[in-house]
Amino acid sequence: MSNYDSYSAPHSPSAPRRLTRRQQDKMIAGVCSGVAAHLGVDVTVVRLLMVAATVFTGGAAILLYLAGWWLMPRG
């Protein structure tokens, strides 16, 4: 039996983060708040980026938001 047979990967100090819609700081469905919490940035930054993306894509970013609303579980 070698030393590699009983090798186990070190444990992560924190559980993996899940992308969820947050009920705190939500305005419509909590998608931007959930993305901001997942990325560790301020929710205002994510909301401003979402507004800019909506303007520059001619509204196509709204589909991305709706997909997040539908696919992301509540957190």
N, C-alpha and C positions, 0 to 999 in steps of 0.2 A: 504494500500500500504506500503510495507516494504522498507527499505533502499536498499535491494538487487535487487529490481525490476529495478532500474535505473542505475545499476552498468555497467560500460563499462571498458574494459581493457585499461591500459595506452598505449599511442601511443609510438611507437619506434622512437627514434630521427632520424634514417635514414631508408630509404626504404630498403627492402630486396635485397641483392645482387643476381644478376643472373649470371650464368656461361655462358659466351659468348666468342667467339673467338675475340681477339683484333687485330685491324689493326696496332696499334703501337707496336713496338718491335717484329714484326713477322718475322720469317725466311721462313717458308713454308706456313702454313695455319693459324697461330696464336693460335693454340690449347694450346701449352705450356705457351704462354704469357697470355692467358685467365685464365688458371688454376692458374698460379702464382698470377695474380691480385685477383682472387677469394679467394685464401688462404692467401694472404698478405705476400708472400715470394718473393725473388728475382727470376727472370725468369731464370737465369743461374742455380740455384739449381734444378728447375723443369726440365730443359733440360738435366742436368747431370744425374738426376734420371731416365729420360726417356731412355737415352743411356744405362745406367747400366741395366735397366729392359729389354731392347732389347737384350743385350748381354746375360744376365742370363736366359732369357726365350727362347732363340734360335730364336728370331725374332717375337715371338708372341705379344710382346708389340706394334709392328707396327700396328697390327689389332686394338688395343685399340686407337692408335692415329688416324687411319682412321675412326673409329667409332666416335671419338670426332669431327673430321672434318665434318663428315656427319650430326651428331646430334646437335652440338652446333650452335646456331644462331650467326651471325656476331654482334659484339658489336660496 
